[in-house]
Amino acid sequence: MDKLIDKYNKNLLSKNLSKNTLDAYIRDVKRFQDFIDKRNEELSSVDEITVMAYVQHLKKNKRANSSIVRNIVSVRNFYKFLKREGIVDENPIINYEIPKITRNIPKILTIEEVDKLLSAPDVSTEKGLRDKAMLEVMYATGVKVSELLNITIFDINLKLSYIKCKGSKNKERVIPIGSYAVNCLNDYLNIRSSLNSNNLDYLFLNLQSSKMTRQGFWKIVKGYAKLSGIKKEINSYTLRHSFAVHLLQNGADIKSVQELLGHSDMTTTQIYSTISKKSKIAEVYKNTHPRA
């Protein structure tokens, strides 16, 4: 089985998937492997009953609906690969009905809350200067965490005020940045060399002079959210969501927001349009109703 997964992994590598997507697919397949091993089942003997039992197993372990769907899709694609390789005759998951995902509306911050969060770092310290620059760049560009952490010093042009980043399938996009982010990056670059004892090209480094991890960045965001006294639930995507909604609220067209976010499908971007409209209605009500 391990050799098959390694072979499948090589097959996925040829599809130019992002590292996070690739890791998730392989992790899902290995999880399924552990499940059928405990049931003393072979890959070729798996049927819809096994799949149903696996879904119940995931639910019992309190997996989110979106996680369960991804697991099913991952295993289904694995079986497609096995069938192409002649290892199994049938794909037992091909007719399994995947549960629908109820898409949660992402939480966003108000402009005032963004100001609080971005003002939280202590810029009298090197760590504070770095953290301030990271948060400002994320809000200025709306990039994903993985994109932010993969930006190199060669991807920024402060004179022309833009940043280059690579999204899924290494598709590159150029994103303008405002004066706040430019000034914070200039301040950070003045002290970056003292954090870069390993002479790396990554723009943002951790305090051990290595590339910052997603978990490390999440801890930073969580810490400043607590420090700024914001009561809303904040995660590492909150600034990206807020970036999109604030652009739409201030008159940006949805096509431009789609390109800035790097969405291949307009449907994803339209979620932010829905949030923007709901926020506007709430504001109109608050400002006009006598009892609001």
Sequence and secondary structure as in RCSB ss.txt:
>XXXX:A:sequence
MDKLIDKYNKNLLSKNLSKNTLDAYIRDVKRFQDFIDKRNEELSSVDEITVMAYVQHLKKNKRANSSIVRNIVSV
RNFYKFLKREGIVDENPIINYEIPKITRNIPKILTIEEVDKLLSAPDVSTEKGLRDKAMLEVMYATGVKVSELLN
ITIFDINLKLSYIKCKGSKNKERVIPIGSYAVNCLNDYLNIRSSLNSNNLDYLFLNLQSSKMTRQGFWKIVKGYA
KLSGIKKEINSYTLRHSFAVHLLQNGADIKSVQELLGHSDMTTTQIYSTISKKSKIAEVYKNTHPRA
>XXXX:A:secstr
 HHHHHHHHHHHHTTT  HHHHHHHHHHHHHHHHHHHHTT  GGG  HHHHHHHHHHHHHTT  HHHHHHHHHHH
HHHHHHHHHTTS SS TTTT               HHHHHHHHT S TTSHHHHHHHHHHHHHHHH   HHHHHH
 BGGGEETTTTEEEEE GGG EEEEE  HHHHHHHHHHHHHHHHH TT   BSSB TTSSB  HHHHHHHHHHHH
HHTT  S   TTHHHHHHHHHHHHTT  HHHHHHHHT S HHHHHHHHHHHHHHHHHHHHHHH TT 
